[in-house]
Amino acid sequence: MSIPDQRNERETIERVFGAENRARLLKRYFDANDAITPQDAWRHVYRLLLWIDRTTALAHCYESDKAQPGRAWYERSLAFHDWLATALGLAPAELGDTIDWLFREAIGDLASQALASRSEAYEKQRAPYAGRGFPEPGEDPDLVGIIRDMLAPWMDRRPPDDELRKLTRRIHAHLSQENKRRNLVGEGFEDVIAAVVSRLTDTTRHEIRNRAVLHELPGFHAPAPNEKIKKVDLAIIGPRQRNLISAKWSIRADREEQFLSDFEAYARLESAGQNFSYTLITNEFDAARLKAACERRRQNALLFTHVVHINPKGMLAAYGESGRGAAKQIRTHVETGRLMDLATWLEAVVFLDLGDFHIIVSLLE
């Protein structure tokens, strides 16, 4: 592939998975659904972003390599898949067709744009070599051999070579799609939370800004000239209360230290001389990571004012009643309200509109 073609492909991917297309897709999704409520917000988050792990064929709730059959998280993934299918009123085998909406729609856009852009350029590039039997993109003789060997007992005749090439191309394209998911889940999670909040709050009283520079928001000043500019991905601005939110689909180990450094930067750059809340919204399933988030301290206070999970019931279903250690302690945090579900947070902070507020959703990679 030539450099211009590589550049065009990257630009197509960035456009399809970018903020503008995500906003278009999210508007289409919510316009096609009934008015959202705090109680059903978690369903929309999962339908939009949760996906099926193709290596386990189950709803993804933990790292794929640790969720393979025979390992502890395979059993937990089975339990979560069962809980979610039941909660959504579906058979377990039907779940995959109901979730992952945002990614599947983006992939559909990518496929249609790639097909439209490829046909003319593709034919032009291959024209000088016509009739010489050059391999087609995606041609994989080894994969074709596996398919033939496995299906031979049930096939009355051998499929045409051209059809087998189409099949291998589709298989390779399907497998490569998962590499593009990380382009969407990070900022896509923030966009989905923003879409939910914007549909529950009074936007005439609260301004919503996506991916704003921190010091361009009221009550924060610019960092030193030699310091990296702090950015936030969503700002909902009201006249009195300020709540800084870090929204992370999962909590990687390197992010745990980042939470404290982010807070310290927010506090240092605060210029209004007023308190602010600091909230974590996540879909993390690792009990130890959630426990650390709930209990992490800064000096003599908890680091996070609120720790919010999309739906802790699904996480607790994964662990079952026999949880020990961190799993047992995180159940206590759910029971006491230290680990809140999304519905409770929306009702307390957004839906009931308890005073004006200033929310910043930060997705610092």
LOBA-780143 format. One record per residue (C-alpha): chain; z, y, x; residue in three letters; residue number from 1. Coordinates in steps of 0.5 Angstrom, whole numbers. Example, Ala and Ser with C-alpha at 12.3 -4.5 7.8 and 13.67 -1.06 7.14 Angstrom:
ATOM c    up north  east   r   k
ATOM A    16    -9    25 ALA   1
ATOM A    14    -2    27 SER   2
This chain:
ATOM c    up north  east   r   k
ATOM A     0     0     0 MET   1
ATOM A    -2     7     3 SER   2
ATOM A     3    12     4 ILE   3
ATOM A     0    16    -2 PRO   4
ATOM A     1    10    -7 ASP   5
ATOM A     8     9    -4 GLN   6
ATOM A    10    16    -6 ARG   7
ATOM A     7    16   -12 ASN   8
ATOM A    11     9   -14 GLU   9
ATOM A    17    13   -12 ARG  10
ATOM A    16    19   -16 GLU  11
ATOM A    14    15   -22 THR  12
ATOM A    21    11   -21 ILE  13
ATOM A    25    17   -20 GLU  14
ATOM A    21    20   -26 ARG  15
ATOM A    23    14   -31 VAL  16
ATOM A    30    13   -29 PHE  17
ATOM A    31    21   -28 GLY  18
ATOM A    36    25   -32 ALA  19
ATOM A    30    28   -36 GLU  20
ATOM A    28    21   -39 ASN  21
ATOM A    35    19   -40 ARG  22
ATOM A    36    25   -44 ALA  23
ATOM A    30    23   -48 ARG  24
ATOM A    32    16   -49 LEU  25
ATOM A    39    18   -51 LEU  26
ATOM A    37    23   -56 LYS  27
ATOM A    32    17   -59 ARG  28
ATOM A    38    12   -59 TYR  29
ATOM A    43    17   -62 PHE  30
ATOM A    38    20   -67 ASP  31
ATOM A    36    13   -70 ALA  32
ATOM A    43    11   -71 ASN  33
ATOM A    49    13   -76 ASP  34
ATOM A    54    18   -74 ALA  35
ATOM A    58    16   -68 ILE  36
ATOM A    66    16   -69 THR  37
ATOM A    71    15   -64 PRO  38
ATOM A    72     8   -66 GLN  39
ATOM A    65     5   -65 ASP  40
ATOM A    64     9   -59 ALA  41
ATOM A    65     3   -54 TRP  42
ATOM A    60    -1   -58 ARG  43
ATOM A    54     5   -56 HIS  44
ATOM A    57     5   -49 VAL  45
ATOM A    56    -3   -48 TYR  46
ATOM A    49    -3   -52 ARG  47
ATOM A    46     2   -48 LEU  48
ATOM A    49     0   -41 LEU  49
ATOM A    52    -7   -41 LEU  50
ATOM A    47   -12   -38 TRP  51
ATOM A    46   -20   -38 ILE  52
ATOM A    47   -22   -31 ASP  53
ATOM A    41   -27   -30 ARG  54
ATOM A    45   -31   -25 THR  55
ATOM A    50   -33   -30 THR  56
ATOM A    46   -31   -37 ALA  57
ATOM A    53   -28   -39 LEU  58
ATOM A    55   -21   -40 ALA  59
ATOM A    56   -18   -33 HIS  60
ATOM A    63   -16   -32 CYS  61
ATOM A    64   -17   -25 TYR  62
ATOM A    61   -18   -18 GLU  63
ATOM A    55   -23   -19 SER  64
ATOM A    57   -27   -13 ASP  65
ATOM A    64   -28   -15 LYS  66
ATOM A    62   -30   -22 ALA  67
ATOM A    58   -36   -21 GLN  68
ATOM A    60   -43   -24 PRO  69
ATOM A    66   -46   -21 GLY  70
ATOM A    69   -39   -19 ARG  71
ATOM A    75   -36   -23 ALA  72
ATOM A    70   -30   -26 TRP  73
ATOM A    65   -35   -29 TYR  74
ATOM A    71   -37   -33 GLU  75
ATOM A    73   -30   -35 ARG  76
ATOM A    65   -28   -36 SER  77
ATOM A    65   -34   -41 LEU  78
ATOM A    71   -31   -45 ALA  79
ATOM A    69   -24   -44 PHE  80
ATOM A    62   -26   -47 HIS  81
ATOM A    65   -30   -53 ASP  82
ATOM A    69   -24   -54 TRP  83
ATOM A    64   -19   -54 LEU  84
ATOM A    59   -23   -58 ALA  85
ATOM A    64   -24   -64 THR  86
ATOM A    66   -16   -64 ALA  87
ATOM A    59   -15   -65 LEU  88
ATOM A    58   -20   -70 GLY  89
ATOM A    53   -24   -66 LEU  90
ATOM A    52   -31   -64 ALA  91
ATOM A    53   -32   -56 PRO  92
ATOM A    45   -33   -55 ALA  93
ATOM A    44   -27   -59 GLU  94
ATOM A    48   -22   -55 LEU  95
ATOM A    42   -21   -49 GLY  96
ATOM A    38   -18   -54 ASP  97
ATOM A    43   -13   -57 THR  98
ATOM A    45   -10   -50 ILE  99
ATOM A    42    -6   -44 ASP 100
ATOM A    38    -2   -49 TRP 101
ATOM A    37     4   -44 LEU 102
ATOM A    35     0   -38 PHE 103
ATOM A    30    -4   -42 ARG 104
ATOM A    27     2   -45 GLU 105
ATOM A    26     5   -38 ALA 106
ATOM A    23    -1   -35 ILE 107
ATOM A    18    -1   -41 GLY 108
ATOM A    16     6   -39 ASP 109
ATOM A    16     4   -32 LEU 110
ATOM A    11    -2   -34 ALA 111
ATOM A     7     3   -38 SER 112
ATOM A     6     8   -33 GLN 113
ATOM A     5     3   -27 ALA 114
ATOM A     0     0   -31 LEU 115
ATOM A    -4     6   -33 ALA 116
ATOM A    -4     9   -26 SER 117
ATOM A    -5     2   -22 ARG 118
ATOM A   -12     0   -26 SER 119
ATOM A   -16     6   -23 GLU 120
ATOM A   -13     6   -16 ALA 121
ATOM A   -13    -1   -16 TYR 122
ATOM A   -20    -3   -17 GLU 123
ATOM A   -22     3   -13 LYS 124
ATOM A   -18     0    -7 GLN 125
ATOM A   -20    -7    -8 ARG 126
ATOM A   -28    -6    -9 ALA 127
ATOM A   -30    -6    -2 PRO 128
ATOM A   -27   -13    -2 TYR 129
ATOM A   -30   -16    -8 ALA 130
ATOM A   -32   -23    -8 GLY 131
ATOM A   -29   -25    -2 ARG 132
ATOM A   -23   -28    -5 GLY 133
ATOM A   -17   -24    -3 PHE 134
ATOM A   -10   -26    -6 PRO 135
ATOM A    -8   -22   -12 GLU 136
ATOM A    -1   -18   -12 PRO 137
ATOM A     4   -23   -14 GLY 138
ATOM A     0   -29   -12 GLU 139
ATOM A     5   -34   -10 ASP 140
ATOM A     3   -41    -9 PRO 141
ATOM A    10   -44    -8 ASP 142
ATOM A    12   -41   -14 LEU 143
ATOM A     6   -44   -18 VAL 144
ATOM A     7   -51   -15 GLY 145
ATOM A    15   -51   -17 ILE 146
ATOM A    12   -49   -24 ILE 147
ATOM A     7   -54   -24 ARG 148
ATOM A    12   -60   -22 ASP 149
ATOM A    17   -58   -27 MET 150
ATOM A    12   -57   -33 LEU 151
ATOM A     7   -63   -31 ALA 152
ATOM A    10   -68   -36 PRO 153
ATOM A    10   -63   -42 TRP 154
ATOM A     3   -60   -40 MET 155
ATOM A    -4   -63   -43 ASP 156
ATOM A    -8   -59   -38 ARG 157
ATOM A    -7   -55   -32 ARG 158
ATOM A    -7   -47   -34 PRO 159
ATOM A   -12   -43   -31 PRO 160
ATOM A   -11   -40   -24 ASP 161
ATOM A   -11   -33   -27 ASP 162
ATOM A    -6   -34   -32 GLU 163
ATOM A    -2   -37   -27 LEU 164
ATOM A    -2   -31   -22 ARG 165
ATOM A    -1   -27   -28 LYS 166
ATOM A     6   -31   -29 LEU 167
ATOM A     8   -31   -22 THR 168
ATOM A     7   -23   -22 ARG 169
ATOM A    11   -23   -29 ARG 170
ATOM A    17   -27   -25 ILE 171
ATOM A    17   -22   -19 HIS 172
ATOM A    17   -16   -23 ALA 173
ATOM A    22   -19   -27 HIS 174
ATOM A    27   -20   -21 LEU 175
ATOM A    25   -14   -18 SER 176
ATOM A    28   -10   -24 GLN 177
ATOM A    35   -11   -22 GLU 178
ATOM A    34    -7   -16 ASN 179
ATOM A    32    -1   -20 LYS 180
ATOM A    39    -2   -24 ARG 181
ATOM A    43     2   -20 ARG 182
ATOM A    38     8   -21 ASN 183
ATOM A    41     8   -28 LEU 184
ATOM A    48     6   -29 VAL 185
ATOM A    51    11   -24 GLY 186
ATOM A    49    17   -27 GLU 187
ATOM A    47    14   -34 GLY 188
ATOM A    54    12   -35 PHE 189
ATOM A    56    20   -35 GLU 190
ATOM A    50    21   -39 ASP 191
ATOM A    52    17   -44 VAL 192
ATOM A    59    19   -44 ILE 193
ATOM A    57    26   -45 ALA 194
ATOM A    52    24   -51 ALA 195
ATOM A    58    21   -54 VAL 196
ATOM A    63    27   -53 VAL 197
ATOM A    57    32   -55 SER 198
ATOM A    57    29   -62 ARG 199
ATOM A    64    29   -63 LEU 200
ATOM A    66    36   -61 THR 201
ATOM A    64    43   -64 ASP 202
ATOM A    59    45   -59 THR 203
ATOM A    59    52   -62 THR 204
ATOM A    66    53   -58 ARG 205
ATOM A    65    48   -52 HIS 206
ATOM A    59    49   -47 GLU 207
ATOM A    56    43   -44 ILE 208
ATOM A    53    43   -37 ARG 209
ATOM A    50    37   -34 ASN 210
ATOM A    51    36   -26 ARG 211
ATOM A    54    43   -25 ALA 212
ATOM A    56    46   -18 VAL 213
ATOM A    64    46   -18 LEU 214
ATOM A    65    53   -16 HIS 215
ATOM A    60    56   -21 GLU 216
ATOM A    65    54   -27 LEU 217
ATOM A    70    58   -29 PRO 218
ATOM A    77    58   -25 GLY 219
ATOM A    74    55   -19 PHE 220
ATOM A    72    58   -12 HIS 221
ATOM A    66    56    -7 ALA 222
ATOM A    68    52    -1 PRO 223
ATOM A    68    55     6 ALA 224
ATOM A    61    56     9 PRO 225
ATOM A    61    49    13 ASN 226
ATOM A    64    45     8 GLU 227
ATOM A    60    41     3 LYS 228
ATOM A    59    44    -4 ILE 229
ATOM A    63    40    -9 LYS 230
ATOM A    59    38   -15 LYS 231
ATOM A    60    35   -22 VAL 232
ATOM A    56    32   -27 ASP 233
ATOM A    58    34   -34 LEU 234
ATOM A    62    40   -36 ALA 235
ATOM A    65    42   -43 ILE 236
ATOM A    68    49   -42 ILE 237
ATOM A    73    52   -47 GLY 238
ATOM A    77    58   -46 PRO 239
ATOM A    84    54   -45 ARG 240
ATOM A    85    47   -43 GLN 241
ATOM A    81    44   -37 ARG 242
ATOM A    81    36   -36 ASN 243
ATOM A    77    34   -29 LEU 244
ATOM A    74    27   -31 ILE 245
ATOM A    72    22   -26 SER 246
ATOM A    67    17   -29 ALA 247
ATOM A    66    11   -26 LYS 248
ATOM A    62     4   -29 TRP 249
ATOM A    66     0   -23 SER 250
ATOM A    71     2   -18 ILE 251
ATOM A    69     0   -11 ARG 252
ATOM A    74     0    -6 ALA 253
ATOM A    71     6    -2 ASP 254
ATOM A    72    10    -9 ARG 255
ATOM A    80     9    -9 GLU 256
ATOM A    81    13    -3 GLU 257
ATOM A    76    18    -6 GLN 258
ATOM A    79    19   -12 PHE 259
ATOM A    85    23    -8 LEU 260
ATOM A    81    27    -4 SER 261
ATOM A    77    29   -10 ASP 262
ATOM A    83    31   -13 PHE 263
ATOM A    85    35    -7 GLU 264
ATOM A    79    39    -7 ALA 265
ATOM A    79    41   -14 TYR 266
ATOM A    86    43   -13 ALA 267
ATOM A    84    47    -7 ARG 268
ATOM A    78    50   -10 LEU 269
ATOM A    82    52   -16 GLU 270
ATOM A    82    60   -17 SER 271
ATOM A    85    61   -24 ALA 272
ATOM A    92    59   -22 GLY 273
ATOM A    93    54   -28 GLN 274
ATOM A    94    47   -28 ASN 275
ATOM A    89    42   -30 PHE 276
ATOM A    88    35   -32 SER 277
ATOM A    85    29   -28 TYR 278
ATOM A    82    23   -32 THR 279
ATOM A    79    17   -30 LEU 280
ATOM A    74    14   -35 ILE 281
ATOM A    71     7   -33 THR 282
ATOM A    69     0   -35 ASN 283
ATOM A    72    -4   -29 GLU 284
ATOM A    75   -11   -30 PHE 285
ATOM A    79   -12   -24 ASP 286
ATOM A    86   -12   -25 ALA 287
ATOM A    88   -10   -18 ALA 288
ATOM A    83    -4   -18 ARG 289
ATOM A    86    -2   -25 LEU 290
ATOM A    93    -3   -23 LYS 291
ATOM A    92     2   -17 ALA 292
ATOM A    88     7   -21 ALA 293
ATOM A    94     7   -26 CYS 294
ATOM A   100     7   -21 GLU 295
ATOM A    96    12   -16 ARG 296
ATOM A   101    18   -14 ARG 297
ATOM A   100    25   -11 ARG 298
ATOM A   106    27    -8 GLN 299
ATOM A   111    27   -14 ASN 300
ATOM A   106    26   -20 ALA 301
ATOM A   101    20   -22 LEU 302
ATOM A    94    22   -19 LEU 303
ATOM A    91    21   -26 PHE 304
ATOM A    93    24   -32 THR 305
ATOM A    89    19   -36 HIS 306
ATOM A    86    13   -34 VAL 307
ATOM A    81    11   -40 VAL 308
ATOM A    77     4   -40 HIS 309
ATOM A    71     3   -45 ILE 310
ATOM A    75    -3   -49 ASN 311
ATOM A    81    -6   -45 PRO 312
ATOM A    81   -11   -51 LYS 313
ATOM A    75   -14   -47 GLY 314
ATOM A    78   -14   -40 MET 315
ATOM A    84   -17   -43 LEU 316
ATOM A    80   -23   -47 ALA 317
ATOM A    77   -24   -40 ALA 318
ATOM A    84   -26   -37 TYR 319
ATOM A    87   -29   -43 GLY 320
ATOM A    94   -30   -44 GLU 321
ATOM A    96   -34   -37 SER 322
ATOM A    94   -28   -33 GLY 323
ATOM A    99   -27   -27 ARG 324
ATOM A   101   -21   -22 GLY 325
ATOM A    96   -15   -23 ALA 326
ATOM A    93   -18   -29 ALA 327
ATOM A   100   -19   -32 LYS 328
ATOM A   102   -12   -30 GLN 329
ATOM A    95    -9   -33 ILE 330
ATOM A    97   -12   -40 ARG 331
ATOM A   103    -8   -40 THR 332
ATOM A    99    -1   -38 HIS 333
ATOM A    95    -3   -44 VAL 334
ATOM A   101    -4   -48 GLU 335
ATOM A   104     3   -46 THR 336
ATOM A    98     7   -47 GLY 337
ATOM A    98     8   -39 ARG 338
ATOM A    91     5   -40 LEU 339
ATOM A    87     8   -46 MET 340
ATOM A    81     5   -49 ASP 341
ATOM A    76    10   -50 LEU 342
ATOM A    77    11   -58 ALA 343
ATOM A    84    13   -57 THR 344
ATOM A    82    18   -51 TRP 345
ATOM A    76    21   -56 LEU 346
ATOM A    81    22   -62 GLU 347
ATOM A    87    25   -57 ALA 348
ATOM A    82    30   -53 VAL 349
ATOM A    76    31   -56 VAL 350
ATOM A    75    29   -64 PHE 351
ATOM A    82    32   -66 LEU 352
ATOM A    80    38   -62 ASP 353
ATOM A    87    39   -60 LEU 354
ATOM A    87    46   -57 GLY 355
ATOM A    81    48   -53 ASP 356
ATOM A    79    45   -47 PHE 357
ATOM A    75    45   -41 HIS 358
ATOM A    72    38   -39 ILE 359
ATOM A    69    36   -32 ILE 360
ATOM A    66    29   -31 VAL 361
ATOM A    65    28   -24 SER 362
ATOM A    61    22   -21 LEU 363
ATOM A    61    23   -14 LEU 364
ATOM A    58    18   -10 GLU 365
